[in-house]
Amino acid sequence: MLKNYLKTAIRNLSRNKIYGILNVLGLALGIGCALVIYKVIVYENSFDKHQEHYENIYRVVGQGIRAGDVSKGMGTPHPVGPALREDYPDIENVVRTHYDYGDQINVIDGVDIKKFLLEEGVVYTENAFFKIFSTEFLAGDSKTALTEPNTAVISASQSRKLFGLSEGEESKAMGETFNVGNLIDYKVVGVIADPPEATNFPFTVLLEYNGQAASNPYFGEGKRWNSTASNTNTYILVGDDFNQEAFDTKLIDFVEKHYEEGASERRRFVTQPLADIHFDDEYGNYVYSTSPALIKALGIIAIFLVLTACINFINLATAQAANRSKEIGIRKAIGGYSRQLVIQFFTEITLITLVALFCSLAIAEFLFVQLEDVISTRLTLDLFSGFETIGFLFILLVLVSFLSGFYPSILLSGMNTVKALKSKITAREHSGGLNLRKALVVAQFTISQFLIIGTVIISAQMRYFIEKDLGFEKEAIIKSYLPERDEVKNARFKAMMLENPSIQDVTFSLSSPTGNSNSHSNFNYPPLDIEEDYNASFKPADEHYMTLYGLELLAGRDLRKDDSSNYVIINQQIADLMGFKDNYEGAIGERLTSGWRGDKKVIGVMKDFHSQDLSEGFQYVMLLRDPEVYYEVAFKTKDGVNVKQAITHFEDTWEKVYPEYVQNWQFYDEELAENYEQEQSVATLMTTFSAVSIIIGCLGLYGLIAFISANRTKEVGIRKVLGASVLGIIGKFTKEVFVLVIVAFLIAAPAAYYILNQWLNDYEFRIAIGFEFFALAFLATLLIAALTVSHRTISTALINPATTLKDE
């Protein structure tokens, strides 16, 4: 019986090739995109799931409470880890990590020195790391690794890279030495397997924790409670009976014990489960965070795309119903039961879905390649590594077959036998009814227009980010890490750079205006008579910083070479807070209390600039001179000069002043664009899936118009005989489609406005959702619909009436 059903299904599909191709293509696109989204969601949810103690690992994070505002950060002071071990012995283990990005490693190879700049960075940590986090040792002993000074554990890939080993020879790296930052030699005491890609701990070079003292001026032998950096972190391993809420309450007393009395009113430590780290955008992490809202949005889009494909199938199947009336009548006349007909139609639908599913695999692989940069990894189907993907595809096969086939099969099997044999079944009677077809088309185009509106608004917000005036200059500026804090050597470098006429200016600083390296501390203005301190971003920089970046001085003077760190330039936010909003000159000479190396004297007021991305408002910012923490150099080229020539001069100067360090420069505007990579990825994904949704909708619309046109050829002939013009007939056909598009827009627009407005509310600086976005989406959809139906409607309108009416 099944064999007969399959044979019949194949014959029917071979007789209706266009019908079959449209359905297969529509379903394949919908399933393919749903499969891509499924793999993305699975990947994002797989971060650190390989950890044996996944449910029992927590990160200790910090909160600063300043004037009612809570600032959150992943960093903790160095002494927090040892203090937790001592104060809470019921904690199974504690480990600290200090992650340094972009460190240089040197390896002596005979008489040559091989230099490597590790963009992935190195981490300073303790032996407890291997007790808390699952780590596979290929060589060495996990029980003793990193217990001795100047020792290191490296990954298999790093052993091959640093020491030129082949795969399988990684253990030969044991006992070898390498130098970090031209400061300290480290001996390899362990080789571990490379961490998986889906991890928040991408550590491939692990160094003994106290080794950072040579390069980290804030380390202070690991005893400074008032020094916090975001890349210094504390993790704890707890038992199954751990009560997070109760422990966080205990940490209030922990702050009171190790800081002054009442410190818990301004500072808190709380715990965060390992499972939350990848989806957290408040505290941050070592790689990137993924918004839970984005995961939900992708899931909804996947459902939309599958529904659109199913609607496309139902449209085509019901529109073709009348063309199969004789087949159904004959089957019923010779004893066929409705149940058998339902099985027959479901077999056809399942066969189409199965073919579409195989095609979707190729579409998914194609999209994986095209979207590799967008989703930050190269995903693959990997069907046979586990049952998850195959199970998902099976569920899709059953679900799509049922959604697509249930109504058409019931509709076709329920035809009247006598009417079917007399060819009196009409498209209007047994193609699901005009109202059903309209509802299906409206549903399809509602989804498509919702995605189009979303794409247009998200893209506009991205353009706003890129084009908005940030309060400083970003063009023609090139920046690099600064390898040393040697004032004499750095002054020589600057002088040599300025000898070239293509270089306009050079500056040293901790970081650029929106750099990732920031130092925050408390401050207050005594005349305000407020006990709670405020939190500010302190930006150490030299006297050329404001000029190079084009920061505007509103009052007072710029920094000078002989200024100490006690002289500061404040931004408008601080001046306004002090009460000098309309009199910035009045702030000059005023004194602020500060947690950054003592009190500060105001020597200038500068215009507000964006010191962080546009999702946040203006911060309190202070500029001050502090050569000990200059970690970055930037130079600006003159207008109209050859930028390549300026870069060549920079590289030559670097080789003369810092020959032992690897060069690594970047255009500042490119770095700024990287701050919005996730938003750009969302925009790209929305554009891709919107395009797919439109293609699926157009396939269904084309097929629907084709079948409707075939059933209305005689009507067209009569209209032409009675004097109707070709344009009038085309208008008759397209009018119905346009009405449906308008109805879909009236449903999609309010929903899109509400959801997109909620998304934009997460940004302090955002675009306003105007009428033009909806008009653009509506006109685009209308044009696409018109182009889709035009070919078929024109060909139908041009048919000679004699051809269609000769048998009447």
Secondary structure as UniProt FT lines:
FT   HELIX           2..15
FT   HELIX           17..44
FT   TURN            45..50
FT   TURN            52..53
FT   HELIX           54..56
FT   STRAND          57..66
FT   TURN            67..68
FT   STRAND          69..73
FT   TURN            78..79
FT   HELIX           80..87
FT   TURN            89..90
FT   STRAND          93..100
FT   STRAND          103..109
FT   TURN            110..111
FT   STRAND          112..118
FT   TURN            119..120
FT   STRAND          122..125
FT   TURN            127..128
FT   HELIX           129..132
FT   STRAND          137..140
FT   TURN            142..146
FT   TURN            149..150
FT   STRAND          151..155
FT   HELIX           156..163
FT   TURN            167..168
FT   HELIX           170..173
FT   TURN            174..175
FT   STRAND          177..180
FT   TURN            181..183
FT   STRAND          184..192
FT   STRAND          205..208
FT   HELIX           209..214
FT   TURN            217..218
FT   HELIX           220..222
FT   TURN            225..226
FT   TURN            230..231
FT   STRAND          232..237
FT   TURN            240..241
FT   HELIX           244..258
FT   TURN            261..262
FT   HELIX           263..265
FT   STRAND          267..273
FT   HELIX           274..277
FT   TURN            278..279
FT   HELIX           292..319
FT   HELIX           321..324
FT   HELIX           325..333
FT   TURN            334..335
FT   HELIX           338..370
FT   TURN            371..376
FT   TURN            383..384
FT   HELIX           388..413
FT   HELIX           417..421
FT   TURN            422..423
FT   HELIX           427..430
FT   HELIX           434..467
FT   TURN            475..476
FT   STRAND          477..481
FT   HELIX           487..498
FT   TURN            501..502
FT   STRAND          503..509
FT   TURN            513..514
FT   STRAND          519..524
FT   HELIX           526..528
FT   STRAND          534..541
FT   TURN            543..544
FT   HELIX           545..549
FT   STRAND          553..556
FT   TURN            561..562
FT   TURN            565..566
FT   STRAND          567..571
FT   HELIX           572..578
FT   TURN            581..582
FT   HELIX           584..587
FT   TURN            588..589
FT   STRAND          591..594
FT   STRAND          600..606
FT   TURN            614..615
FT   STRAND          621..624
FT   HELIX           627..629
FT   STRAND          632..637
FT   TURN            639..640
FT   HELIX           643..657
FT   TURN            659..660
FT   STRAND          665..667
FT   HELIX           668..674
FT   TURN            675..676
FT   HELIX           677..711
FT   HELIX           713..721
FT   TURN            722..723
FT   HELIX           726..760
FT   TURN            761..762
FT   HELIX           771..797
FT   HELIX           801..805
FT   TURN            806..807
//
